[in-house]
Amino acid sequence: MIYEEDVEFNVNITVVDENDRDILNNVEITVGVKTYTSPNISGVYVIRAMVNDQIAVSHPDFDTVYYTLKSNEDVKILVEDYFLKKKKLNSKFKSISKRNDLYLTHLDSARFYKKKDIDKSLSFVEKALKNKESRQRNATSYKTLADIYLYWKQYDLAVNNYKLSIQIKENTTTKIALAKAQFLLKDIAESEKTFEELIKLKLSNYERITVLESLGDIDFLLKKYKTAKVYYNQSLQIAKDNLVTPKITDLNSKLADVFAAEGNISQADIQFKNSLKLANKENVNRALKEEEKVADFYNSNSRFDDEIKLRKESLLKAKKNATVKKKINLQPDSITSQKINYKIGNAYILKEDYKEAIPFLIQSKKDADEKKDIVIKKDATRKLSEAYASVGNYDKALKSYQDYVTLVDQSYIQKEQEIQQVKRFSKKISDNQNRIASLEKDKELAQSKISLAYIDQKLSEESNQKQRLIIYSLISGFLLMCLLAYFMFRNIQQQKLANNLLALKSMRSQMNPHFIFNALNSVNSFIAVNDERNANRYLSEFSVLMRAVLENSDEDFIPLTKEIELLELYVKLEHNRFKEKFDYNISVDENINLEQFSIPPMLLQPYIENAIWHGLRYRKEKGNLEISISKKDNETVLISIKDNGIGRKKSQELKTKNQLKQKSKGMSTIKNRVAILNDMYKDRVAVNVTDDLENGAGTKVELLLKKK
């Protein structure tokens, strides 16, 4: 079946290897501004498009493919020798296919969580970047990272990562994204420079339309209206030639903006009428957006009757559209009935037709209340108070103003909660303050208007009412400051927790390389004396220990039973190395219910390592290492690590004499870990290190551990 050029339909797209016909996943398909990343169970991507739409198919492992639709036919993209190239890639980087599949999974997960959870999204990108990959893949990873930052409005970070992606591998799509990010960052000069570089390249039709349109946007922003029209018209011509319907609508609308800015209202009116007709042919959502823009144009030119007529038409469409979306569980649009009713009411107020404005403002407030739209409800209430005051209904005006004050406070609380949800962004505090300042100004302005109107009409009641108003304002201001102080305190506490978690993660990342380095020294000693058998056995046991250590490396606490198992394995390994230097004994009180206790992973190992390497190892006679776990009370166990080595003072002297090049950082890291964990978990761990004997020989470590 062949569809008309302006009718949207479903298209099935599959991407397969040309040789073995296996289906490729992790593909990203772009049609205009819409992106599809999830196939159905059969690996088929179902997209919505129209005849002459240009499809861009991209993947981390091959260059972007472009295809122009001629009908609603199924599309199959063939990739030459994909799996053969992938196999060679795995061989080059000495990896296995499973790991490469994980890369694609991580990238897909990052895109999935991009609009839902920035932490998860960034963590998956980090995982994708951990292993050595091809230039194509690394460039894709950094572009994905930039896309995430762009969505969350971190434009400076987006720009940096787009540049990094381009440095790794040139890509037109990435460069267009970079230019857009620079524009959003308000780095207009750099954005214009990037777009001008792009216009010289070989671009797809949609890309060329986008670049020319963006250059027009820049000139429009710089008030270079003549060149802005040139760019818009060039872009419009390409869109018409290739029947890119959405862009035809957008560009007609932007040309109207230029004419309006030039003061050519009649020509702007003609262009807006064209864009309205085109938008109505597309879909309801696009029509509503354009009607909103044209109605604002009428408003700015005091054509309130035209504005009201158009907004009433939009109101009918918005209600019908909302009903359809509700039936099929789709997200509502930003252009809602409450917003349209509010703007109709505002237009009537500007006409000074206050009686006509009141019903629309009441309906706006009612719809906003039903849909939990506190912003529109607040604005509608403020305007309603203004309208009541203008028609002489001062009781309702005061009541509406009081409702408005309450809504301002509710709006403030809502804004504060939103800021808490995005606390990791660097500008959260300043944004919060800006919102508060904005709300304060709105509140003061509305208060001034209502107070003046009330004073003019009710002079006889002025004294008492003014006193009450001042008292309420002072109380509201006091409560507002208390609320602000509370949220600031809570924000500081949450930031402190985040910093602690980051510090713990950093310390754990230091512990593992330190432990591995010392263990490999032991393996090296066996190899040095050609003891291959013991080296192999040691490596086997060491690998078991490392697996357990790595499994626990991301945990703040692990069961005490697990830590004991790790210690037994570790001490056994060290004893194999230094059999002639010490014997050891590990004793656990049978009366202790070990399952009730947990301990930070690898907390005890550095103390035992110090006892062996810096105490027992330097004894002339064979020493002894005692590790005991005993019950102190029902809530606490005592872990004791005692050796009869040369002692801490003697060990330090030997270090100085031997001029060791690197000091062990294990003990300082452990102290910092314990301090942070005690701060976070209310003093669950206490450590005390002393000399065992009066002459300074031997060392005793006592660790008190409380229940979970």
C-alpha positions in Angstrom: 0.0 0.0 0.0 1.3 3.4 -0.9 0.5 6.3 1.5 0.0 10.0 0.8 3.0 12.2 1.4 1.5 13.9 4.5 0.2 10.8 6.2 2.2 9.2 9.1 2.4 5.3 9.2 4.4 2.5 10.8 7.6 1.2 9.2 9.4 -2.0 10.2 13.2 -1.7 10.2 15.7 -4.6 10.7 19.5 -4.3 10.8 21.3 -7.6 9.8 24.8 -8.9 9.0 25.1 -9.3 5.2 26.8 -12.7 5.4 25.0 -14.8 8.1 21.8 -12.7 8.3 22.0 -12.4 12.1 20.0 -9.5 13.6 22.0 -6.6 15.2 20.8 -5.0 18.4 21.7 -1.8 20.1 20.8 0.2 17.0 19.7 3.9 17.2 17.2 5.0 14.5 16.4 8.7 14.1 13.6 10.2 12.1 13.5 14.0 12.3 13.5 14.8 16.0 12.3 11.3 17.1 14.7 8.6 18.2 14.0 4.8 18.5 16.4 2.5 20.5 14.2 -0.4 21.5 13.2 -3.2 19.0 10.4 -5.7 19.5 10.9 -9.3 20.6 11.8 -10.2 17.0 14.5 -7.6 16.8 12.4 -5.3 14.5 12.3 -1.5 15.1 8.8 -0.2 14.5 8.9 3.6 13.8 6.4 6.3 12.8 7.3 8.1 9.6 6.0 9.6 6.3 6.9 9.3 2.7 10.2 11.1 1.9 11.3 11.1 5.6 15.0 10.5 5.9 16.0 7.8 8.4 19.4 7.7 10.1 20.6 4.3 11.4 23.5 4.4 13.8 25.4 1.9 15.9 28.6 2.0 18.0 30.4 -0.3 15.5 29.6 1.2 12.1 29.1 4.6 10.5 25.6 6.1 10.3 23.5 4.9 7.4 20.9 7.2 5.7 17.8 6.1 3.9 14.8 8.0 2.4 11.4 6.4 2.6 9.4 6.0 -0.6 6.4 4.1 0.9 5.5 2.1 4.0 7.7 -0.8 2.9 9.7 -2.8 5.4 13.4 -1.7 5.4 16.3 -4.0 5.9 19.8 -2.5 6.5 22.6 -4.8 5.5 26.0 -4.4 7.3 29.0 -5.9 5.6 30.9 -8.5 7.6 29.8 -7.1 10.9 30.3 -10.2 13.0 33.6 -11.0 11.2 34.9 -7.5 12.0 33.7 -7.9 15.6 35.6 -11.1 15.9 38.8 -9.4 14.7 38.2 -6.5 17.1 37.9 -9.0 20.0 41.2 -10.6 19.0 43.0 -7.2 18.6 42.0 -6.2 22.2 42.5 -9.7 23.6 38.9 -9.8 24.8 36.0 -12.1 24.5 32.6 -11.6 22.8 30.8 -11.6 26.1 32.7 -8.5 27.2 31.9 -6.7 23.9 28.2 -7.7 24.4 28.4 -6.1 27.8 29.7 -2.9 26.2 26.6 -2.8 24.0 24.4 -3.6 27.0 25.9 -0.9 29.1 25.5 1.7 26.3 21.9 0.6 25.7 21.2 0.9 29.5 22.8 4.4 29.6 20.4 5.5 26.9 17.4 3.8 28.6 18.0 5.6 31.9 19.0 8.9 30.2 15.7 10.6 31.0 14.9 8.6 34.1 18.0 8.4 36.4 21.1 10.4 35.6 23.2 8.4 38.2 22.4 5.1 36.7 22.8 6.4 33.2 26.3 7.9 33.9 27.3 4.7 35.8 26.6 2.6 32.7 28.6 5.0 30.5 31.4 4.7 32.9 31.3 0.9 32.6 31.2 1.2 28.8 34.4 3.3 29.0 36.3 1.1 31.4 37.7 -1.4 28.9 39.8 -0.7 25.9 37.5 -0.4 22.9 37.7 0.7 19.2 37.8 4.4 18.4 34.3 4.2 17.0 33.0 2.8 20.3 34.9 5.3 22.5 33.6 8.1 20.4 30.0 6.8 20.7 30.5 6.4 24.5 31.5 10.0 24.9 28.7 11.2 22.6 26.2 9.3 24.8 27.7 10.9 27.9 27.3 14.3 26.3 23.7 13.5 25.3 23.0 12.7 28.9 24.5 16.0 30.1 22.6 17.9 27.4 19.3 16.4 28.5 20.0 17.4 32.1 21.0 20.9 31.0 24.6 20.6 31.9 25.6 22.3 28.7 29.3 23.0 29.6 29.8 19.3 30.3 27.9 18.3 27.2 30.2 20.6 25.0 33.4 19.1 26.5 32.3 15.5 25.9 31.1 16.2 22.4 34.5 17.7 21.6 36.2 14.7 23.1 34.1 12.4 21.0 34.9 14.4 17.8 38.6 14.3 18.7 38.5 10.5 18.9 36.5 10.1 15.6 35.0 12.8 13.4 31.2 12.4 13.1 28.7 14.9 11.5 25.9 14.0 13.9 28.1 14.6 16.9 29.3 17.9 15.5 25.8 19.1 14.9 25.0 18.2 18.6 28.1 20.1 19.7 27.0 23.2 17.9 23.5 23.0 19.4 25.0 22.5 22.9 27.2 25.6 22.3 24.2 27.6 21.4 22.3 26.4 24.5 25.4 27.4 26.6 25.1 30.8 25.0 28.5 30.5 23.4 27.1 32.0 20.3 30.4 32.7 18.5 31.6 29.1 18.9 28.2 27.7 17.9 28.2 29.9 14.7 31.7 28.8 13.9 30.9 25.1 14.2 27.7 25.4 12.1 29.6 27.3 9.4 32.2 24.4 9.3 29.4 21.9 9.0 27.7 23.7 6.1 30.8 23.1 4.0 30.6 19.3 4.5 28.6 16.7 2.7 25.4 16.5 4.7 22.1 14.6 4.5 19.0 16.6 3.5 17.8 16.6 7.1 21.2 17.6 8.5 21.5 20.5 6.0 18.0 21.7 6.9 19.0 21.6 10.6 22.3 23.4 10.1 20.8 26.2 7.9 17.9 26.6 10.4 20.3 26.8 13.3 22.4 29.5 11.5 19.1 31.4 11.1 18.4 31.0 14.8 21.8 32.5 15.6 21.3 35.5 13.4 17.8 36.0 14.7 19.2 36.0 18.2 21.8 38.6 17.1 19.1 40.6 15.5 20.6 40.1 12.0 17.1 39.7 10.5 18.1 39.9 6.9 20.6 37.0 7.0 18.3 35.1 9.3 15.6 35.2 6.6 18.1 34.0 4.0 19.1 31.0 6.0 15.5 30.1 6.9 14.4 30.4 3.3 17.3 28.2 2.1 16.4 25.6 4.7 12.7 25.9 3.8 13.4 25.3 0.1 15.3 22.0 0.9 12.5 20.9 3.2 9.9 21.6 0.5 12.0 19.8 -2.2 12.3 16.7 0.1 8.8 17.0 1.7 10.2 17.2 5.2 6.8 18.3 6.6 7.6 19.1 10.2 10.5 21.4 9.2 8.3 23.2 6.6 5.9 24.1 9.4 8.8 25.1 11.8 10.5 27.3 9.2 7.3 29.1 8.2 6.8 29.8 11.9 10.3 31.1 12.3 10.1 33.4 9.3 7.0 34.8 10.9 9.0 35.5 14.0 11.6 37.4 11.9 8.9 39.5 10.2 7.3 40.3 13.6 10.7 41.3 15.0 11.3 43.6 12.0 7.9 45.2 12.7 6.4 43.9 9.4 3.2 42.7 11.2 1.2 42.1 8.0 3.8 39.8 6.5 4.2 38.1 9.9 0.5 37.5 10.0 0.6 35.8 6.5 3.4 33.5 7.6 1.7 32.6 10.8 -1.5 31.7 8.9 0.6 29.4 6.7 2.3 27.8 9.6 -1.1 27.3 11.3 -2.5 25.5 8.2 0.6 23.3 8.0 0.5 22.4 11.7 -3.1 21.4 11.6 -2.2 19.0 8.8 0.5 17.3 10.9 -1.2 16.4 14.2 -3.0 17.8 17.2 0.0 18.4 19.3 1.9 20.3 16.6 -1.3 22.3 15.9 -1.7 23.2 19.6 1.9 24.4 19.8 1.6 26.6 16.8 -1.7 28.0 17.9 -0.1 28.9 21.2 2.7 30.7 19.5 0.3 32.6 17.1 -2.0 33.5 20.0 1.0 35.0 21.8 1.8 37.0 18.7 -1.8 38.4 18.7 -1.4 39.2 22.4 1.9 41.1 21.8 0.1 43.2 19.2 -3.0 43.9 21.3 -5.2 41.8 19.0 -7.0 40.4 21.9 -10.2 39.4 20.0 -8.2 37.3 17.6 -6.2 35.8 20.4 -9.3 34.8 22.4 -10.9 33.3 19.3 -7.8 31.2 18.5 -7.3 30.1 22.1 -11.0 29.0 22.3 -10.4 26.8 19.3 -7.2 25.4 21.0 -9.2 24.7 24.1 -11.5 22.4 22.3 -8.6 20.5 20.7 -6.7 20.3 24.0 -9.7 18.8 25.8 -10.2 16.2 23.1 -6.5 15.4 22.9 -6.3 15.0 26.7 -9.2 12.5 26.6 -7.6 10.4 23.9 -4.2 10.3 25.7 -5.9 9.4 28.9 -7.6 6.4 27.3 -4.3 5.0 25.9 -2.2 6.0 28.9 0.0 8.6 27.2 1.8 11.5 28.9 -0.2 14.8 28.7 1.2 17.7 26.7 2.5 21.0 28.1 -0.4 22.9 26.4 -3.3 22.1 28.7 -6.8 23.2 29.2 -5.9 25.1 32.4 -3.1 27.0 30.7 -5.4 28.0 27.7 -8.2 29.0 30.0 -5.7 31.1 32.0 -4.5 32.9 28.9 -8.0 33.6 27.7 -8.8 35.1 31.0 -5.6 37.2 30.9 -6.6 38.4 27.4 -10.0 39.5 28.7 -8.2 41.4 31.6 -6.0 43.1 29.1 -9.2 44.1 27.3 -10.5 45.3 30.7 -13.4 43.0 30.2 -13.1 41.6 33.8 -16.5 39.9 34.0 -15.8 37.8 30.9 -12.3 37.0 32.3 -13.6 35.6 35.7 -15.3 32.4 34.4 -12.2 31.3 32.4 -9.9 32.0 35.3 -12.2 30.0 37.6 -12.2 27.1 35.2 -8.4 27.4 34.8 -8.0 27.2 38.6 -10.4 24.2 38.8 -8.6 22.3 36.0 -5.2 23.1 37.5 -6.4 21.8 40.8 -7.6 18.5 39.3 -4.3 18.0 37.4 -2.1 19.1 40.3 -0.7 22.1 38.2 0.2 24.4 41.1 1.9 27.0 38.8 -1.1 27.7 36.7 -3.4 27.5 39.7 -1.2 30.1 41.4 -1.2 32.4 38.4 -4.9 32.0 37.8 -5.7 32.8 41.4 -3.6 35.9 41.3 -5.3 37.1 38.1 -8.7 36.2 39.6 -8.0 38.4 42.6 -7.1 41.2 40.3 -10.4 40.7 38.3 -12.6 40.6 41.4 -10.9 43.8 42.7 -11.5 45.5 39.3 -15.3 44.7 39.4 -15.6 45.8 43.0 -16.0 42.4 44.6 -13.4 43.0 47.3 -14.3 40.2 49.6 -13.6 37.6 46.8 -10.6 39.6 45.8 -9.1 39.3 49.3 -10.1 35.7 49.6 -8.4 34.9 46.2 -5.3 36.8 47.3 -5.1 34.8 50.5 -5.4 31.6 48.4 -2.7 33.0 46.2 -0.4 33.5 49.2 -1.0 29.9 50.3 -0.3 28.6 46.8 2.9 30.6 46.7 4.0 28.8 49.8 3.0 25.5 48.4 4.8 26.3 45.2 7.9 27.1 47.2 7.8 23.8 49.0 7.3 21.9 45.7 10.3 23.8 44.1 12.4 22.9 47.1 11.6 19.2 46.8 12.5 19.3 43.1 15.8 20.9 43.9 16.6 18.2 46.5 16.0 15.5 43.8 18.7 17.1 41.6 21.1 18.1 44.4 24.2 16.8 42.7 24.1 19.6 40.1 26.5 22.4 40.9 24.0 25.2 40.5 21.2 23.8 42.6 21.6 26.3 45.4 21.7 29.4 43.2 18.7 28.1 41.2 16.8 27.6 44.4 17.6 31.1 45.5 16.5 32.5 42.1 13.2 30.7 42.4 12.7 32.0 45.9 13.5 35.5 44.8 11.1 35.2 41.9 8.3 33.9 44.1 9.0 36.8 46.6 8.8 39.4 43.8 5.5 37.9 42.5 4.1 37.9 46.0 5.1 41.5 46.8 3.8 42.7 43.4 0.4 41.0 43.9 0.2 42.2 47.5 0.9 45.8 46.4 -1.8 45.7 43.7 -4.5 44.2 46.0 -3.6 46.5 48.9 -3.9 49.6 46.7 -7.2 48.6 45.2 -8.6 47.7 48.6 -7.4 51.0 50.1 -9.1 53.0 47.4 -12.5 51.4 47.9 -12.5 50.7 51.7 -11.0 53.7 53.4 -13.1 53.2 56.5 -11.7 49.7 57.2 -8.2 50.5 56.3 -6.6 50.5 59.7 -7.6 47.1 61.0 -7.2 45.2 57.8 -3.7 46.7 57.2 -2.6 45.6 60.6 -3.8 42.0 60.0 -2.1 42.0 56.6 1.2 43.1 58.1 1.0 40.4 60.9 0.2 37.7 58.3 3.0 38.8 56.1 5.5 38.8 59.0 4.3 35.3 60.1 4.5 34.0 56.5 8.0 35.5 56.1 9.1 33.9 59.3 7.7 30.5 58.4 9.3 30.9 54.9 12.7 31.5 56.4 12.4 28.6 58.8 11.4 26.3 55.9 14.4 27.6 53.9 16.8 27.0 56.9 15.4 23.4 57.3 15.9 22.5 53.6 19.4 24.0 53.5 20.3 22.0 56.6 18.9 18.8 55.0 20.8 19.6 51.8 24.1 20.0 53.7 23.6 16.6 55.5 22.8 14.9 52.2 25.8 16.4 50.5 28.0 15.3 53.4 26.7 11.7 53.0 27.4 11.8 49.3 31.0 13.1 50.0 31.5 10.3 52.5 30.3 7.6 50.1 32.6 9.0 47.4 35.6 9.0 49.8 34.9 5.4 50.8 34.8 4.4 47.2 38.1 6.1 46.6 39.7 4.4 49.6 38.5 1.0 48.6 39.9 1.6 45.1 43.3 2.4 46.9 43.1 -0.8 49.1 42.7 -3.3 46.3 45.8 -2.3 44.3 47.8 -2.0 47.5 46.8 -5.5 48.6 47.4 -7.0 45.1 50.9 -5.4 44.9 51.9 -7.0 48.3 50.5 -10.4 47.3 52.3 -10.4 43.9 55.5 -9.7 45.8 55.0 -13.0 47.5 54.5 -14.8 44.1 57.7 -13.0 42.9 59.7 -14.4 45.8 58.7 -18.0 44.9 59.6 -17.4 41.2 62.9 -15.9 42.2 64.0 -19.1 43.9 62.6 -21.3 41.0 59.9 -22.8 43.3 57.4 -23.3 40.5 55.2 -25.7 42.4 54.7 -23.4 45.4 54.3 -20.4 43.0 51.5 -22.2 41.1 49.8 -23.3 44.4 50.1 -19.8 45.8 48.6 -18.2 42.6 45.7 -20.7 42.7 44.9 -19.8 46.4 45.6 -16.1 45.7 43.0 -16.1 42.8 40.3 -17.6 45.2 41.1 -14.8 47.7 41.1 -12.1 45.0 37.7 -13.3 43.7 36.2 -13.0 47.2 37.9 -9.6 47.8 36.6 -8.2 44.5 33.1 -9.4 45.2 33.0 -7.5 48.4 34.9 -4.4 47.2 31.8 -2.2 46.6 30.2 -3.0 50.0 30.5 -0.8 53.1 29.9 -3.8 55.4 30.0 -7.6 54.9 29.0 -10.5 57.3 31.7 -11.2 60.0 31.7 -14.8 58.9 32.9 -13.8 55.4 35.7 -11.6 56.8 36.9 -14.5 59.0 37.0 -16.8 55.9 39.0 -14.1 54.0 41.4 -13.8 57.0 41.9 -17.6 57.2 42.8 -17.7 53.5 45.1 -14.7 53.7 47.0 -15.9 56.8 47.4 -19.3 55.2 49.0 -17.7 52.1 51.4 -15.6 54.2 52.3 -18.6 56.4 53.2 -20.5 53.2 55.6 -17.8 52.4 57.1 -17.4 55.9 56.8 -20.8 57.5 60.1 -20.5 59.3 59.1 -17.0 60.7 55.9 -17.6 62.6 53.0 -19.9 63.6 49.5 -18.7 63.9 46.2 -19.5 65.6 42.7 -18.2 64.9 40.2 -18.7 67.6 36.5 -17.7 67.6 34.3 -17.8 70.7 31.5 -20.3 70.1 29.0 -18.3 72.1 29.1 -15.5 69.5 26.3 -15.5 66.9 28.4 -14.3 64.0 25.4 -13.7 61.7 24.4 -10.7 63.9 27.7 -8.9 63.2 29.0 -7.2 60.0 32.4 -5.5 59.4 33.9 -3.3 56.7 35.6 -5.6 54.1 39.4 -5.9 54.3 39.5 -4.0 57.6 41.5 -6.5 59.5 43.9 -7.6 56.7 46.2 -4.5 56.8 46.8 -5.1 60.6 47.6 -8.7 60.1 49.8 -7.8 57.1 51.7 -5.3 59.3 52.1 -7.9 62.0 53.7 -10.3 59.6 55.7 -8.1 57.3 56.9 -5.5 59.7 57.0 -7.4 63.0 57.3 -11.2 62.8 59.4 -11.3 59.6 62.3 -9.5 61.2 62.5 -11.9 64.3 65.6 -14.1 64.5 63.5 -16.8 66.3 60.2 -18.2 65.2 57.3 -15.9 66.3 53.6 -16.3 66.9 50.5 -14.6 65.6 47.3 -14.9 67.7 43.9 -13.8 66.2 41.0 -14.1 68.6 37.3 -13.1 68.4 35.6 -13.0 71.8 32.3 -11.8 73.2 32.6 -8.6 75.2 28.8 -8.1 75.8 25.5 -8.9 74.1 26.0 -6.0 71.6 29.8 -6.1 71.1 32.6 -8.5 70.1 36.3 -7.9 70.7 38.7 -8.9 67.8 42.3 -9.1 69.0 45.4 -9.4 66.7 48.6 -10.0 68.7 52.1 -10.7 67.6 55.5 -11.1 69.4 57.4 -9.4 66.6 60.1 -6.7 66.9 57.6 -3.9 67.6 56.5 -0.7 65.9 59.5 1.4 67.0 62.1 -1.1 65.8 60.3 -1.7 62.6 60.3 2.1 61.9 64.1 2.2 62.5 64.6 -0.6 60.0 62.6 1.2 57.4 64.8 4.3 57.8 68.0 2.3 57.6 66.9 0.4 54.5 65.8 3.7 52.9 62.5 2.2 51.7 61.2 4.1 48.7 57.5 3.8 49.3 55.6 3.9 52.6 52.6 1.6 53.2 49.4 3.5 52.9 47.3 0.7 54.3 47.1 1.9 57.9 46.3 5.6 57.1 43.6 4.4 54.7 42.1 2.1 57.3 42.0 5.0 59.9 40.2 7.2 57.4 37.8 4.4 56.5 37.0 3.8 60.1 36.4 7.5 60.8 34.1 7.9 57.9 32.1 4.7 58.6 31.7 5.7 62.3 30.4 9.1 61.2 27.9 7.4 58.9 26.9 4.4 61.1 27.1 5.9 64.6 30.5 4.5 66.0 30.1 0.8 65.1 33.9 0.2 65.0 36.6 1.2 67.4 40.3 0.3 66.9 43.2 0.6 69.4 46.8 -0.3 68.6 49.4 -0.7 71.4 52.8 -2.3 72.1 52.3 -5.8 73.5 55.3 -5.7 75.9 56.7 -3.0 78.0 60.1 -3.1 76.2 58.3 -2.1 73.0 58.4 -5.6 71.4 55.3 -7.1 69.9 52.1 -5.3 68.8 48.5 -5.7 69.9 45.5 -4.5 67.9 42.1 -4.5 69.6 39.0 -3.9 67.5 35.5 -3.4 69.1 32.6 -4.2 66.7 29.0 -3.5 67.5 25.9 -5.3 66.1 24.3 -4.3 62.8 
